């Protein structure tokens, strides 16, 4: 790889990160109060729009609520957001979610997502690590046109279920694969 192409890549990655950070995603906010307010609002919206998520919450060991993730890309892209881990509806930790990508992509979007930890082991593994990366072990619950979630008995047996909703913008698809979650102090 030539020196020029490395510089080009670094400049492109920096520009993508700067554009992501410039979006309204809680950076430079009042910390925990802002995150808590957004988490409560997102949780209430999710329960109203997708009532099946209340059953998931009741069966889960905990849930990570990311109220606003901003994703942008033009060849090189990235995403960033902040949220809270709740156990029994009480916030126990705060987390950031970040990812980087490159390839054929253009656009920007914002979305919310919630990770439901369906087993104590999955929750403990998430909390134990210094940074946890989402991969192929996440099962996605997809909403249908009626506002219900496509969750069945086999899905509930998965250790982690992700619900992605509230997409707005002009970027195709919202996936959590490759997203790194890191504990923060807001």
NORPEVEN-V745502 format. One record per pair of residues at least 4 apart in sequence whose C-alpha atoms are under 6 Angstrom apart, sorted by the first residue. I is the first residue (numbers start at 1). J is the second residue. If there is no record, write none. Layout:
BEGIN
i->{I | I}
j->{J | J}
END
This chain:
BEGIN
i->{13 | 16 | 20 | 25 | 25 | 30 | 31 | 32 | 32 | 35 | 35 | 38 | 38 | 39 | 39 | 42 | 46 | 47 | 50 | 50 | 56 | 60 | 60 | 61 | 61 | 61 | 61 | 62 | 62 | 62 | 63 | 63 | 63 | 63 | 63 | 64 | 64 | 64 | 64 | 65 | 65 | 65 | 66 | 66 | 66 | 66 | 66 | 67 | 68 | 68 | 68 | 69 | 69 | 69 | 69 | 69 | 70 | 70 | 70 | 70 | 71 | 71 | 71 | 71 | 72 | 72 | 72 | 72 | 73 | 73 | 73 | 74 | 74 | 75 | 75 | 75 | 75 | 76 | 76 | 77 | 77 | 77 | 78 | 78 | 78 | 79 | 79 | 80 | 80 | 81 | 81 | 82 | 82 | 83 | 83 | 84 | 84 | 84 | 85 | 85 | 85 | 86 | 86 | 86 | 94 | 94 | 95 | 95 | 95 | 96 | 96 | 97 | 97 | 98 | 98 | 99 | 107 | 107 | 108 | 108 | 108 | 109 | 109 | 109 | 109 | 110 | 110 | 111 | 111 | 112 | 112 | 112 | 113 | 113 | 114 | 114 | 115 | 115 | 116 | 116 | 117 | 117 | 117 | 118 | 118 | 119 | 122 | 124 | 131 | 131 | 132 | 132 | 133 | 133 | 133 | 134 | 134 | 134 | 135 | 135 | 138 | 138 | 139 | 140 | 140 | 141 | 141 | 141 | 141 | 142 | 142 | 143 | 143 | 143 | 143 | 144 | 151}
j->{76 | 77 | 72 | 68 | 81 | 34 | 186 | 36 | 186 | 39 | 83 | 42 | 67 | 43 | 67 | 67 | 50 | 51 | 147 | 148 | 60 | 117 | 118 | 117 | 118 | 119 | 120 | 86 | 87 | 117 | 85 | 86 | 115 | 116 | 117 | 84 | 85 | 114 | 115 | 83 | 84 | 114 | 82 | 83 | 112 | 113 | 114 | 112 | 81 | 111 | 112 | 80 | 81 | 110 | 111 | 112 | 79 | 80 | 109 | 110 | 78 | 79 | 108 | 109 | 77 | 78 | 107 | 108 | 77 | 106 | 107 | 105 | 106 | 102 | 103 | 104 | 105 | 101 | 102 | 100 | 101 | 102 | 99 | 100 | 101 | 98 | 99 | 97 | 98 | 96 | 97 | 95 | 96 | 94 | 95 | 93 | 94 | 95 | 91 | 92 | 93 | 90 | 91 | 92 | 183 | 184 | 182 | 183 | 184 | 181 | 182 | 180 | 181 | 179 | 180 | 179 | 170 | 171 | 169 | 170 | 171 | 168 | 169 | 170 | 171 | 167 | 168 | 166 | 167 | 164 | 165 | 166 | 163 | 164 | 162 | 163 | 161 | 162 | 160 | 161 | 122 | 123 | 160 | 159 | 160 | 159 | 159 | 128 | 181 | 182 | 180 | 181 | 178 | 179 | 180 | 177 | 178 | 179 | 177 | 178 | 160 | 161 | 161 | 161 | 162 | 149 | 150 | 151 | 163 | 149 | 150 | 147 | 148 | 149 | 150 | 148 | 155}
END
